[in-house]
Amino acid sequence: MTKTIQCISPVDGRVYAERPCLSLAEAEAMAARARAAQPAWAARPLAERIAAVTAGVAKLNEMKPRVVEELAWQMGRPTRYGGEF
């Protein structure tokens, strides 16, 4: 049986999101892949890493309306003041 993690929205008490948990082996494999990838990332020139992170932030900003709504449901904070972004 797969365990799950539930996000209970403080807005209305319902399950807002539910995701399966990783097994220990899956989590260890994911951490190993991240460790293995880190040297290649660190070897990239700083300007290239900055550009990649800046592009990622720009993509996230393109999703702002959706992200603000998602966070509001997860945290129970109203969006009328711009939300948690």
C-alpha positions in Angstrom: 0.0 0.0 0.0 1.4 3.4 -1.0 1.4 6.1 1.6 0.3 9.5 0.6 0.7 13.1 1.9 -2.4 15.2 2.1 -2.6 19.0 2.0 -5.7 19.9 4.0 -6.8 23.4 3.1 -7.4 25.7 6.1 -9.9 27.6 3.9 -12.5 24.8 4.1 -10.9 21.8 5.7 -11.0 19.7 2.6 -8.1 17.7 1.0 -6.7 20.2 -1.5 -4.0 17.9 -2.8 -2.8 14.4 -2.3 0.5 13.0 -3.5 2.1 9.5 -3.1 5.2 9.3 -0.9 8.4 8.1 -2.3 9.7 4.8 -0.9 13.1 4.9 0.9 14.8 3.4 -2.2 13.2 6.0 -4.5 14.2 8.9 -2.2 17.8 7.5 -2.0 18.0 7.1 -5.8 16.7 10.7 -6.3 19.3 12.0 -3.8 22.0 10.0 -5.6 21.0 11.5 -9.0 21.1 15.0 -7.5 24.6 14.4 -6.0 25.8 13.0 -9.3 24.5 16.0 -11.3 26.0 18.6 -9.0 29.6 18.5 -10.2 28.4 19.1 -13.8 26.3 22.0 -12.7 29.1 23.5 -10.6 31.5 23.2 -13.6 29.2 25.4 -15.7 30.4 29.1 -15.9 28.8 31.3 -13.3 27.2 33.5 -15.9 25.5 30.4 -17.5 24.2 29.3 -14.1 22.8 32.8 -13.3 21.1 32.8 -16.7 19.5 29.4 -16.1 18.2 30.4 -12.7 17.0 33.8 -14.0 15.1 32.0 -16.8 13.5 29.7 -14.2 12.4 32.6 -12.1 10.9 34.3 -15.2 9.0 31.1 -16.0 7.7 31.0 -12.4 6.6 34.6 -12.7 4.6 33.8 -15.8 2.6 31.4 -13.6 1.9 34.0 -10.9 -1.9 33.9 -11.0 -2.0 30.1 -10.7 0.7 30.1 -8.0 -1.0 32.7 -5.9 -4.3 30.8 -6.0 -2.6 27.5 -5.2 -0.7 29.0 -2.2 -3.9 30.7 -1.0 -5.7 27.3 -0.8 -2.7 25.6 0.8 -2.1 28.3 3.4 -5.5 29.8 3.9 -4.3 33.4 3.2 -6.6 35.7 1.2 -5.4 36.8 -2.2 -7.0 40.3 -2.1 -3.6 41.8 -1.1 -1.6 40.2 -3.9 -1.2 36.8 -2.4 1.9 34.9 -1.2 4.2 35.1 -4.1 
